[in-house]
């Protein structure tokens, strides 16, 4: 096997990305502290043609050099919007027909591998603060809670890792 060079990879330019049919997912980042995590989520959102990222609470917004460092240009391709209050945003998304899903450890949460998606449904995936997770107020507003199963000694994953796992899983299920 020969490793492919970047110019051999089939990639969209920013204009083509903006015109492409998007995966029916939006990402809500609520109170994310790390600008590197924010940039990483932008990059993952670009990879899977995500509709939009909503940045809420203390979550920083582009342009910022530390977001740009990990986003590698994805802040130019992926649509984004700042919304001060995540609960109000989720209410608006629900009115617009989105199923809202907090990614969190909670009573009666559905394990990621058991969560069923529908191709005729749009989803808003909510990721919370690196230390405190998704706030209870936001969890209460969501239609469902999905948990990433973990089997080791730690009980959490980095927000950008969690986003990558969940976005890929939803994308894969939506392709069927």
N, CA, C and O atoms as a DFTB+ gen file, in Angstrom:
704 C
 N C O
     1  1       0.828      -1.181       0.000
     2  2       0.000       0.000       0.000
     3  2       0.873       1.244       0.000
     4  3       1.906       1.312       0.665
     5  1       0.424       2.212      -0.760
     6  2       1.123       3.493      -0.828
     7  2       0.251       4.556      -0.179
     8  3      -0.930       4.696      -0.496
     9  1       0.850       5.289       0.721
    10  2       0.137       6.386       1.365
    11  2      -0.216       7.435       0.322
    12  3       0.623       7.798      -0.502
    13  1      -1.459       7.927       0.352
    14  2      -1.896       8.942      -0.596
    15  2      -1.390      10.321      -0.184
    16  3      -1.272      10.628       1.003
    17  1      -1.096      11.134      -1.176
    18  2      -0.718      12.520      -0.937
    19  2      -1.993      13.347      -0.837
    20  3      -3.038      12.958      -1.359
    21  1      -1.903      14.485      -0.166
    22  2      -3.078      15.338       0.016
    23  2      -3.757      15.697      -1.297
    24  3      -4.985      15.746      -1.360
    25  1      -2.978      15.949      -2.350
    26  2      -3.603      16.345      -3.618
    27  2      -4.258      15.164      -4.349
    28  3      -4.908      15.363      -5.375
    29  1      -4.095      13.958      -3.840
    30  2      -4.751      12.780      -4.419
    31  2      -6.080      12.464      -3.726
    32  3      -6.846      11.623      -4.197
    33  1      -6.344      13.128      -2.625
    34  2      -7.565      12.857      -1.855
    35  2      -8.747      13.620      -2.458
    36  3      -8.627      14.799      -2.791
    37  1      -9.875      12.946      -2.595
    38  2     -11.062      13.644      -3.130
    39  2     -11.665      14.555      -2.060
    40  3     -12.372      14.080      -1.172
    41  1     -11.400      15.822      -2.136
    42  2     -11.873      16.777      -1.140
    43  2     -12.620      17.911      -1.814
    44  3     -12.301      18.312      -2.933
    45  1     -13.619      18.418      -1.109
    46  2     -14.370      19.572      -1.581
    47  2     -13.595      20.843      -1.262
    48  3     -12.845      20.888      -0.287
    49  1     -13.774      21.876      -2.080
    50  2     -13.282      23.179      -1.660
    51  2     -14.396      23.828      -0.831
    52  3     -15.492      23.274      -0.740
    53  1     -14.138      24.979      -0.233
    54  2     -15.103      25.608       0.666
    55  2     -16.423      25.889      -0.045
    56  3     -17.489      25.676       0.532
    57  1     -16.367      26.356      -1.272
    58  2     -17.594      26.626      -2.026
    59  2     -18.405      25.364      -2.269
    60  3     -19.627      25.363      -2.117
    61  1     -17.726      24.292      -2.646
    62  2     -18.415      23.014      -2.860
    63  2     -19.002      22.487      -1.560
    64  3     -20.103      21.937      -1.550
    65  1     -18.271      22.654      -0.464
    66  2     -18.778      22.221       0.842
    67  2     -20.075      22.956       1.169
    68  3     -21.053      22.338       1.590
    69  1     -20.084      24.263       0.977
    70  2     -21.274      25.050       1.312
    71  2     -22.478      24.640       0.458
    72  3     -23.618      24.742       0.912
    73  1     -22.238      24.183      -0.761
    74  2     -23.323      23.767      -1.656
    75  2     -23.722      22.297      -1.473
    76  3     -24.789      21.894      -1.934
    77  1     -22.905      21.512      -0.826
    78  2     -23.145      20.072      -0.690
    79  2     -24.349      19.787       0.209
    80  3     -24.667      20.563       1.110
    81  1     -25.005      18.665      -0.056
    82  2     -26.078      18.199       0.822
    83  2     -25.456      17.843       2.163
    84  3     -24.474      17.103       2.218
    85  1     -26.018      18.362       3.232
    86  2     -25.446      18.169       4.561
    87  2     -26.087      16.990       5.285
    88  3     -27.217      16.595       4.998
    89  1     -25.340      16.450       6.218
    90  2     -25.847      15.454       7.143
    91  2     -26.841      16.166       8.059
    92  3     -26.544      17.262       8.533
    93  1     -28.007      15.582       8.321
    94  2     -29.023      16.288       9.117
    95  2     -28.688      16.327      10.617
    96  3     -29.447      15.844      11.457
    97  1     -27.543      16.909      10.913
    98  2     -27.067      17.067      12.289
    99  2     -26.588      18.491      12.506
   100  3     -25.929      19.082      11.651
   101  1     -26.935      19.034      13.676
   102  2     -26.281      20.250      14.148
   103  2     -25.625      19.898      15.473
   104  3     -26.075      19.004      16.191
   105  1     -24.571      20.604      15.779
   106  2     -23.813      20.381      17.009
   107  2     -23.989      21.601      17.895
   108  3     -23.871      22.735      17.431
   109  1     -24.270      21.367      19.167
   110  2     -24.383      22.442      20.146
   111  2     -23.243      22.262      21.144
   112  3     -23.162      21.244      21.831
   113  1     -22.374      23.251      21.214
   114  2     -21.273      23.245      22.179
   115  2     -21.613      24.252      23.262
   116  3     -21.656      25.455      23.005
   117  1     -21.856      23.762      24.481
   118  2     -22.292      24.628      25.570
   119  2     -21.202      24.735      26.633
   120  3     -20.809      23.743      27.247
   121  1     -20.733      25.947      26.830
   122  2     -19.729      26.251      27.859
   123  2     -18.435      25.464      27.710
   124  3     -17.899      24.952      28.693
   125  1     -17.935      25.366      26.486
   126  2     -16.666      24.690      26.230
   127  2     -15.535      25.684      26.504
   128  3     -15.515      26.779      25.942
   129  1     -14.606      25.300      27.363
   130  2     -13.509      26.189      27.759
   131  2     -12.356      26.198      26.774
   132  3     -11.787      27.252      26.488
   133  1     -12.010      25.030      26.253
   134  2     -10.797      24.897      25.454
   135  2     -11.028      25.286      24.000
   136  3     -11.877      24.715      23.315
   137  1     -10.270      26.251      23.551
   138  2     -10.370      26.667      22.164
   139  2      -9.877      25.577      21.228
   140  3     -10.356      25.471      20.099
   141  1      -8.928      24.766      21.679
   142  2      -8.468      23.642      20.862
   143  2      -9.584      22.617      20.674
   144  3      -9.724      22.053      19.588
   145  1     -10.375      22.369      21.708
   146  2     -11.513      21.465      21.575
   147  2     -12.529      22.013      20.574
   148  3     -13.061      21.267      19.751
   149  1     -12.790      23.293      20.644
   150  2     -13.738      23.920      19.714
   151  2     -13.241      23.732      18.283
   152  3     -14.010      23.333      17.408
   153  1     -11.976      24.012      18.042
   154  2     -11.402      23.841      16.705
   155  2     -11.465      22.409      16.227
   156  3     -11.733      22.157      15.053
   157  1     -11.222      21.467      17.125
   158  2     -11.288      20.052      16.757
   159  2     -12.700      19.645      16.350
   160  3     -12.877      18.879      15.404
   161  1     -13.698      20.151      17.056
   162  2     -15.083      19.832      16.693
   163  2     -15.419      20.427      15.328
   164  3     -16.122      19.791      14.542
   165  1     -14.939      21.620      15.031
   166  2     -15.147      22.196      13.700
   167  2     -14.575      21.272      12.625
   168  3     -15.207      21.032      11.597
   169  1     -13.387      20.766      12.875
   170  2     -12.728      19.898      11.890
   171  2     -13.512      18.607      11.683
   172  3     -13.658      18.154      10.548
   173  1     -14.017      18.008      12.758
   174  2     -14.842      16.808      12.652
   175  2     -16.149      17.121      11.928
   176  3     -16.603      16.333      11.098
   177  1     -16.749      18.259      12.234
   178  2     -17.989      18.661      11.573
   179  2     -17.769      18.816      10.073
   180  3     -18.642      18.457       9.282
   181  1     -16.635      19.336       9.678
   182  2     -16.308      19.458       8.264
   183  2     -16.199      18.072       7.625
   184  3     -16.710      17.849       6.528
   185  1     -15.538      17.150       8.308
   186  2     -15.307      15.813       7.756
   187  2     -16.609      15.079       7.450
   188  3     -16.660      14.270       6.523
   189  1     -17.665      15.353       8.222
   190  2     -18.919      14.624       8.065
   191  2     -20.067      15.495       7.558
   192  3     -21.235      15.149       7.730
   193  1     -19.732      16.632       6.929
   194  2     -20.724      17.517       6.305
   195  2     -21.859      17.904       7.243
   196  3     -23.031      17.830       6.876
   197  1     -21.505      18.314       8.448
   198  2     -22.489      18.714       9.446
   199  2     -23.090      20.062       9.046
   200  3     -22.389      20.943       8.549
   201  1     -24.410      20.210       9.272
   202  2     -25.126      21.442       8.896
   203  2     -24.560      22.690       9.554
   204  3     -24.278      23.686       8.887
   205  1     -24.394      22.623      10.886
   206  2     -24.047      23.843      11.607
   207  2     -23.565      23.510      13.003
   208  3     -23.922      22.475      13.567
   209  1     -22.753      24.394      13.554
   210  2     -22.339      24.326      14.947
   211  2     -22.883      25.563      15.658
   212  3     -22.737      26.688      15.182
   213  1     -23.515      25.326      16.812
   214  2     -23.955      26.421      17.671
   215  2     -23.006      26.494      18.858
   216  3     -22.740      25.489      19.517
   217  1     -22.503      27.683      19.121
   218  2     -21.568      27.933      20.208
   219  2     -22.315      28.711      21.284
   220  3     -22.792      29.818      21.034
   221  1     -22.417      28.135      22.479
   222  2     -23.257      28.717      23.529
   223  2     -22.457      29.039      24.787
   224  3     -21.391      28.477      25.037
   225  1     -23.010      29.965      25.569
   226  2     -22.422      30.300      26.862
   227  2     -21.028      30.864      26.726
   228  3     -20.800      31.806      25.966
   229  1     -20.076      30.277      27.478
   230  2     -18.697      30.785      27.471
   231  2     -17.887      30.273      26.281
   232  3     -16.717      30.630      26.139
   233  1     -18.480      29.453      25.432
   234  2     -17.755      28.890      24.289
   235  2     -17.280      30.028      23.384
   236  3     -18.075      30.867      22.958
   237  1     -16.000      30.048      23.100
   238  2     -15.419      31.091      22.248
   239  2     -15.861      30.901      20.802
   240  3     -16.268      29.813      20.395
   241  1     -15.771      31.977      20.040
   242  2     -16.165      31.951      18.632
   243  2     -14.987      32.316      17.740
   244  3     -14.071      33.020      18.164
   245  1     -15.018      31.831      16.498
   246  2     -14.014      32.269      15.524
   247  2     -14.198      33.759      15.247
   248  3     -15.290      34.276      15.484
   249  1     -13.203      34.460      14.766
   250  2     -11.850      33.949      14.541
   251  2     -11.026      34.032      15.820
   252  3     -11.106      35.009      16.564
   253  1     -10.264      33.030      16.053
   254  2      -9.321      33.012      17.176
   255  2      -8.193      32.067      16.795
   256  3      -8.436      30.982      16.266
   257  1      -6.963      32.478      17.064
   258  2      -5.809      31.693      16.625
   259  2      -5.801      30.282      17.201
   260  3      -5.368      29.352      16.521
   261  1      -6.268      30.095      18.435
   262  2      -6.253      28.758      19.030
   263  2      -7.355      27.862      18.470
   264  3      -7.195      26.642      18.436
   265  1      -8.461      28.442      18.035
   266  2      -9.483      27.661      17.332
   267  2      -8.949      27.306      15.950
   268  3      -9.045      26.158      15.516
   269  1      -8.392      28.286      15.267
   270  2      -7.861      28.102      13.917
   271  2      -6.774      27.030      13.875
   272  3      -6.668      26.284      12.901
   273  1      -5.966      26.956      14.935
   274  2      -4.842      26.011      14.997
   275  2      -5.316      24.569      14.831
   276  3      -4.658      23.785      14.146
   277  1      -6.442      24.203      15.442
   278  2      -6.935      22.827      15.338
   279  2      -8.026      22.667      14.282
   280  3      -8.233      21.565      13.772
   281  1      -8.719      23.740      13.950
   282  2      -9.788      23.655      12.942
   283  2      -9.225      23.519      11.531
   284  3      -9.885      22.963      10.654
   285  1      -8.021      24.016      11.308
   286  2      -7.362      23.941       9.995
   287  2      -8.263      24.405       8.848
   288  3      -8.328      23.760       7.801
   289  1      -8.952      25.524       9.052
   290  2      -9.781      26.101       7.993
   291  2     -11.242      25.706       8.049
   292  3     -12.043      26.249       7.288
   293  1     -11.623      24.775       8.926
   294  2     -13.012      24.315       8.989
   295  2     -13.970      25.405       9.469
   296  3     -15.176      25.294       9.250
   297  1     -13.462      26.452      10.117
   298  2     -14.345      27.557      10.511
   299  2     -14.819      28.340       9.294
   300  3     -15.782      29.103       9.379
   301  1     -14.140      28.152       8.152
   302  2     -14.576      28.790       6.905
   303  2     -15.626      27.961       6.184
   304  3     -16.471      28.512       5.478
   305  1     -15.584      26.644       6.352
   306  2     -16.518      25.776       5.627
   307  2     -17.784      25.477       6.424
   308  3     -18.876      25.490       5.857
   309  1     -17.668      25.211       7.711
   310  2     -18.819      24.819       8.524
   311  2     -19.552      26.064       9.023
   312  3     -18.948      26.966       9.603
   313  1     -20.855      26.096       8.786
   314  2     -21.672      27.203       9.283
   315  2     -21.683      27.171      10.806
   316  3     -21.700      26.097      11.408
   317  1     -21.673      28.339      11.425
   318  2     -21.729      28.405      12.882
   319  2     -22.468      29.659      13.298
   320  3     -22.606      30.616      12.537
   321  1     -22.940      29.618      14.540
   322  2     -23.675      30.744      15.092
   323  2     -23.486      30.737      16.603
   324  3     -23.415      29.677      17.226
   325  1     -23.405      31.925      17.181
   326  2     -23.344      32.024      18.642
   327  2     -24.760      32.197      19.185
   328  3     -25.539      32.995      18.665
   329  1     -25.086      31.443      20.235
   330  2     -26.352      31.581      20.951
   331  2     -26.014      31.626      22.432
   332  3     -25.444      30.675      22.966
   333  1     -26.352      32.701      23.089
   334  2     -25.959      32.869      24.488
   335  2     -26.521      31.777      25.386
   336  3     -25.806      31.249      26.237
   337  1     -27.795      31.433      25.208
   338  2     -28.465      30.502      26.108
   339  2     -28.804      29.200      25.395
   340  3     -29.575      29.194      24.436
   341  1     -28.229      28.099      25.864
   342  2     -28.433      26.800      25.214
   343  2     -29.873      26.311      25.345
   344  3     -30.392      25.697      24.413
   345  1     -30.529      26.567      26.473
   346  2     -31.909      26.121      26.656
   347  2     -32.823      26.791      25.638
   348  3     -33.642      26.123      25.006
   349  1     -32.691      28.090      25.477
   350  2     -33.493      28.815      24.490
   351  2     -33.203      28.305      23.085
   352  3     -34.120      28.123      22.284
   353  1     -31.934      28.077      22.788
   354  2     -31.560      27.533      21.476
   355  2     -32.225      26.184      21.253
   356  3     -32.787      25.949      20.184
   357  1     -32.176      25.295      22.234
   358  2     -32.772      23.968      22.084
   359  2     -34.275      24.054      21.875
   360  3     -34.836      23.288      21.091
   361  1     -34.927      24.966      22.561
   362  2     -36.366      25.163      22.351
   363  2     -36.637      25.575      20.902
   364  3     -37.580      25.089      20.279
   365  1     -35.804      26.473      20.373
   366  2     -35.949      26.908      18.980
   367  2     -35.678      25.765      18.007
   368  3     -36.377      25.623      17.004
   369  1     -34.665      24.949      18.301
   370  2     -34.355      23.812      17.433
   371  2     -35.476      22.782      17.456
   372  3     -35.813      22.211      16.418
   373  1     -36.057      22.537      18.628
   374  2     -37.180      21.605      18.730
   375  2     -38.368      22.102      17.913
   376  3     -39.028      21.317      17.232
   377  1     -38.640      23.406      17.978
   378  2     -39.722      24.001      17.179
   379  2     -39.442      23.853      15.688
   380  3     -40.369      23.759      14.883
   381  1     -38.154      23.833      15.323
   382  2     -37.762      23.678      13.914
   383  2     -37.708      22.210      13.491
   384  3     -37.328      21.906      12.360
   385  1     -38.087      21.295      14.393
   386  2     -38.182      19.891      14.026
   387  2     -36.995      19.021      14.368
   388  3     -36.934      17.868      13.940
   389  1     -36.059      19.539      15.123
   390  2     -34.891      18.741      15.521
   391  2     -35.209      17.907      16.755
   392  3     -35.926      18.359      17.647
   393  1     -34.676      16.694      16.805
   394  2     -34.647      15.895      18.017
   395  2     -33.377      16.310      18.740
   396  3     -32.287      16.248      18.172
   397  1     -33.515      16.735      19.999
   398  2     -32.353      17.217      20.748
   399  2     -31.833      16.105      21.643
   400  3     -32.590      15.461      22.369
   401  1     -30.511      15.891      21.575
   402  2     -29.882      14.772      22.267
   403  2     -28.656      15.270      23.033
   404  3     -27.686      15.738      22.438
   405  1     -28.718      15.162      24.361
   406  2     -27.554      15.487      25.181
   407  2     -26.623      14.282      25.194
   408  3     -27.074      13.142      25.312
   409  1     -25.339      14.533      25.073
   410  2     -24.341      13.476      25.187
   411  2     -23.804      13.570      26.610
   412  3     -22.990      14.433      26.936
   413  1     -24.288      12.651      27.447
   414  2     -24.017      12.765      28.882
   415  2     -24.276      11.431      29.573
   416  3     -24.945      10.554      29.026
   417  1     -23.748      11.295      30.755
   418  2     -24.045      10.136      31.606
   419  2     -25.212      10.531      32.497
   420  3     -25.108      11.464      33.294
   421  1     -26.330       9.813      32.358
   422  2     -27.540      10.164      33.102
   423  2     -28.376       8.916      33.331
   424  3     -28.234       7.915      32.629
   425  1     -29.237       8.994      34.315
   426  2     -30.171       7.893      34.545
   427  2     -30.975       7.642      33.278
   428  3     -31.440       8.578      32.627
   429  1     -31.128       6.392      32.943
   430  2     -31.922       5.983      31.783
   431  2     -31.388       6.491      30.442
   432  3     -32.124       6.540      29.457
   433  1     -30.125       6.863      30.409
   434  2     -29.526       7.257      29.127
   435  2     -29.490       6.038      28.204
   436  3     -29.391       4.898      28.658
   437  1     -29.573       6.304      26.912
   438  2     -29.452       5.248      25.909
   439  2     -27.990       5.128      25.525
   440  3     -27.352       6.129      25.197
   441  1     -27.456       3.930      25.560
   442  2     -26.077       3.731      25.128
   443  2     -25.982       4.010      23.629
   444  3     -26.874       3.648      22.862
   445  1     -24.916       4.640      23.236
   446  2     -24.745       5.088      21.859
   447  2     -25.027       3.984      20.849
   448  3     -25.726       4.219      19.863
   449  1     -24.504       2.798      21.071
   450  2     -24.682       1.721      20.105
   451  2     -26.141       1.271      20.009
   452  3     -26.520       0.620      19.035
   453  1     -26.962       1.609      21.002
   454  2     -28.373       1.217      20.998
   455  2     -29.307       2.327      20.540
   456  3     -30.511       2.104      20.407
   457  1     -28.774       3.515      20.298
   458  2     -29.613       4.641      19.892
   459  2     -29.944       4.521      18.407
   460  3     -29.047       4.445      17.568
   461  1     -31.209       4.503      18.095
   462  2     -31.655       4.395      16.703
   463  2     -31.904       5.776      16.125
   464  3     -32.467       6.649      16.784
   465  1     -31.481       5.957      14.903
   466  2     -31.742       7.212      14.201
   467  2     -32.655       6.937      13.012
   468  3     -32.740       5.815      12.512
   469  1     -33.325       7.980      12.583
   470  2     -34.229       7.877      11.449
   471  2     -33.743       8.809      10.344
   472  3     -33.381       9.955      10.611
   473  1     -33.734       8.325       9.116
   474  2     -33.258       9.132       7.990
   475  2     -34.150      10.335       7.695
   476  3     -33.723      11.265       7.011
   477  1     -35.380      10.327       8.201
   478  2     -36.262      11.466       7.947
   479  2     -36.321      12.416       9.142
   480  3     -37.263      13.197       9.276
   481  1     -35.321      12.345      10.001
   482  2     -35.275      13.178      11.202
   483  2     -33.980      13.986      11.227
   484  3     -32.940      13.535      10.749
   485  1     -34.066      15.196      11.800
   486  2     -32.884      16.025      12.017
   487  2     -32.542      15.962      13.508
   488  3     -33.430      15.883      14.357
   489  1     -31.241      15.997      13.810
   490  2     -30.784      15.858      15.188
   491  2     -29.883      17.018      15.593
   492  3     -29.100      17.533      14.794
   493  1     -30.017      17.416      16.861
   494  2     -29.110      18.379      17.490
   495  2     -28.399      17.647      18.616
   496  3     -29.033      17.193      19.569
   497  1     -27.086      17.536      18.504
   498  2     -26.267      16.838      19.494
   499  2     -25.617      17.868      20.409
   500  3     -24.930      18.777      19.944
   501  1     -25.838      17.719      21.718
   502  2     -25.372      18.704      22.688
   503  2     -24.188      18.147      23.477
   504  3     -24.273      17.080      24.086
   505  1     -23.087      18.888      23.453
   506  2     -21.888      18.550      24.208
   507  2     -21.627      19.665      25.212
   508  3     -21.765      20.844      24.887
   509  1     -21.248      19.289      26.440
   510  2     -21.089      20.276      27.499
   511  2     -19.660      20.486      27.943
   512  3     -18.708      19.970      27.358
   513  1     -19.552      21.250      28.983
   514  2     -18.292      21.682      29.579
   515  2     -17.369      20.508      29.888
   516  3     -17.816      19.426      30.269
   517  1     -16.076      20.747      29.714
   518  2     -15.065      19.709      29.912
   519  2     -15.063      19.126      31.321
   520  3     -14.733      17.952      31.490
   521  1     -15.419      19.902      32.326
   522  2     -15.396      19.425      33.704
   523  2     -16.796      19.038      34.182
   524  3     -16.981      17.976      34.776
   525  1     -17.768      19.891      33.926
   526  2     -19.122      19.689      34.467
   527  2     -20.068      18.970      33.517
   528  3     -21.156      18.561      33.924
   529  1     -19.677      18.810      32.272
   530  2     -20.539      18.147      31.297
   531  2     -21.712      19.019      30.883
   532  3     -21.668      20.242      31.018
   533  1     -22.762      18.380      30.377
   534  2     -23.978      19.088      29.969
   535  2     -24.748      19.424      31.246
   536  3     -24.997      18.543      32.069
   537  1     -25.120      20.672      31.412
   538  2     -25.810      21.080      32.636
   539  2     -27.162      20.381      32.760
   540  3     -27.764      19.987      31.761
   541  1     -27.625      20.234      33.988
   542  2     -28.917      19.584      34.224
   543  2     -30.048      20.335      33.531
   544  3     -30.971      19.711      33.009
   545  1     -29.989      21.664      33.518
   546  2     -31.027      22.451      32.828
   547  2     -31.090      22.095      31.348
   548  3     -32.174      21.987      30.775
   549  1     -29.939      21.916      30.739
   550  2     -29.884      21.561      29.317
   551  2     -30.338      20.114      29.121
   552  3     -31.094      19.825      28.193
   553  1     -29.886      19.208      29.983
   554  2     -30.334      17.811      29.903
   555  2     -31.858      17.751      29.988
   556  3     -32.501      17.029      29.226
   557  1     -32.427      18.512      30.918
   558  2     -33.888      18.529      31.096
   559  2     -34.618      18.985      29.833
   560  3     -35.740      18.551      29.573
   561  1     -33.998      19.838      29.065
   562  2     -34.629      20.366      27.848
   563  2     -34.541      19.390      26.679
   564  3     -35.329      19.482      25.737
   565  1     -33.603      18.468      26.730
   566  2     -33.367      17.569      25.601
   567  2     -34.418      16.458      25.522
   568  3     -34.997      16.046      26.528
   569  1     -34.640      15.993      24.296
   570  2     -35.568      14.897      24.051
   571  2     -35.003      13.561      24.520
   572  3     -35.758      12.667      24.902
   573  1     -33.686      13.423      24.491
   574  2     -33.060      12.158      24.845
   575  2     -31.651      12.423      25.339
   576  3     -31.090      13.497      25.123
   577  1     -31.087      11.421      26.008
   578  2     -29.700      11.475      26.452
   579  2     -29.012      10.216      25.944
   580  3     -29.519       9.106      26.102
   581  1     -27.856      10.410      25.335
   582  2     -27.053       9.295      24.832
   583  2     -25.740       9.281      25.595
   584  3     -25.124      10.318      25.841
   585  1     -25.333       8.072      25.960
   586  2     -24.076       7.888      26.690
   587  2     -23.125       7.046      25.858
   588  3     -23.527       6.063      25.236
   589  1     -21.868       7.438      25.854
   590  2     -20.826       6.640      25.209
   591  2     -20.362       5.607      26.235
   592  3     -19.886       5.984      27.306
   593  1     -20.490       4.315      25.931
   594  2     -20.049       3.320      26.913
   595  2     -18.538       3.392      27.114
   596  3     -17.778       3.581      26.165
   597  1     -18.121       3.237      28.368
   598  2     -16.706       3.267      28.710
   599  2     -16.442       2.157      29.713
   600  3     -17.254       1.916      30.606
   601  1     -15.315       1.486      29.571
   602  2     -15.063       0.280      30.361
   603  2     -13.807       0.345      31.218
   604  3     -13.494      -0.618      31.917
   605  1     -13.093       1.438      31.180
   606  2     -11.853       1.543      31.945
   607  2     -12.059       2.202      33.291
   608  3     -13.157       2.173      33.845
   609  1     -11.001       2.796      33.816
   610  2     -11.052       3.424      35.136
   611  2     -11.559       4.856      35.089
   612  3     -12.014       5.376      36.108
   613  1     -11.492       5.500      33.942
   614  2     -11.952       6.883      33.801
   615  2     -13.414       6.884      33.373
   616  3     -13.892       5.942      32.741
   617  1     -14.103       7.938      33.722
   618  2     -15.531       8.013      33.434
   619  2     -15.877       9.159      32.492
   620  3     -17.018       9.617      32.450
   621  1     -14.899       9.609      31.750
   622  2     -15.181      10.668      30.784
   623  2     -14.148      10.627      29.666
   624  3     -13.065      10.058      29.802
   625  1     -14.526      11.248      28.564
   626  2     -13.635      11.417      27.420
   627  2     -13.495      12.904      27.148
   628  3     -14.356      13.694      27.535
   629  1     -12.423      13.282      26.490
   630  2     -12.267      14.661      26.053
   631  2     -13.443      15.021      25.145
   632  3     -13.906      14.185      24.369
   633  1     -13.919      16.247      25.237
   634  2     -15.076      16.703      24.454
   635  2     -14.864      16.497      22.951
   636  3     -15.795      16.098      22.251
   637  1     -13.678      16.758      22.454
   638  2     -13.465      16.600      21.014
   639  2     -13.457      15.123      20.619
   640  3     -13.875      14.779      19.514
   641  1     -12.990      14.258      21.500
   642  2     -13.029      12.814      21.243
   643  2     -14.476      12.340      21.275
   644  3     -14.905      11.595      20.394
   645  1     -15.234      12.768      22.289
   646  2     -16.652      12.411      22.380
   647  2     -17.405      12.851      21.132
   648  3     -18.199      12.091      20.576
   649  1     -17.156      14.068      20.699
   650  2     -17.836      14.579      19.504
   651  2     -17.482      13.725      18.291
   652  3     -18.359      13.390      17.495
   653  1     -16.222      13.373      18.142
   654  2     -15.823      12.548      17.006
   655  2     -16.512      11.199      17.000
   656  3     -16.978      10.741      15.957
   657  1     -16.580      10.562      18.158
   658  2     -17.222       9.250      18.260
   659  2     -18.703       9.351      17.925
   660  3     -19.215       8.574      17.119
   661  1     -19.387      10.300      18.537
   662  2     -20.843      10.408      18.369
   663  2     -21.212      10.872      16.971
   664  3     -22.144      10.336      16.371
   665  1     -20.504      11.852      16.442
   666  2     -20.807      12.334      15.089
   667  2     -20.601      11.209      14.081
   668  3     -21.440      11.010      13.203
   669  1     -19.511      10.477      14.193
   670  2     -19.277       9.373      13.265
   671  2     -20.376       8.328      13.386
   672  3     -20.867       7.827      12.375
   673  1     -20.769       7.992      14.616
   674  2     -21.805       6.974      14.812
   675  2     -23.133       7.423      14.198
   676  3     -23.784       6.642      13.504
   677  1     -23.536       8.653      14.442
   678  2     -24.786       9.160      13.854
   679  2     -24.664       9.199      12.335
   680  3     -25.593       8.797      11.635
   681  1     -23.545       9.672      11.819
   682  2     -23.337       9.742      10.363
   683  2     -23.462       8.348       9.741
   684  3     -24.132       8.170       8.723
   685  1     -22.815       7.372      10.359
   686  2     -22.840       5.992       9.851
   687  2     -24.268       5.450       9.848
   688  3     -24.707       4.849       8.868
   689  1     -24.981       5.662      10.937
   690  2     -26.369       5.173      11.017
   691  2     -27.267       5.890      10.013
   692  3     -28.178       5.274       9.460
   693  1     -27.035       7.151       9.771
   694  2     -27.852       7.902       8.814
   695  2     -27.569       7.501       7.358
   696  3     -28.389       7.758       6.476
   697  1     -26.433       6.882       7.110
   698  2     -26.092       6.453       5.742
   699  2     -26.817       5.177       5.335
   700  3     -26.860       4.845       4.151
   701  1     -27.386       4.458       6.299
   702  2     -28.054       3.184       5.999
   703  2     -29.445       3.405       5.451
   704  3     -30.148       2.442       5.145
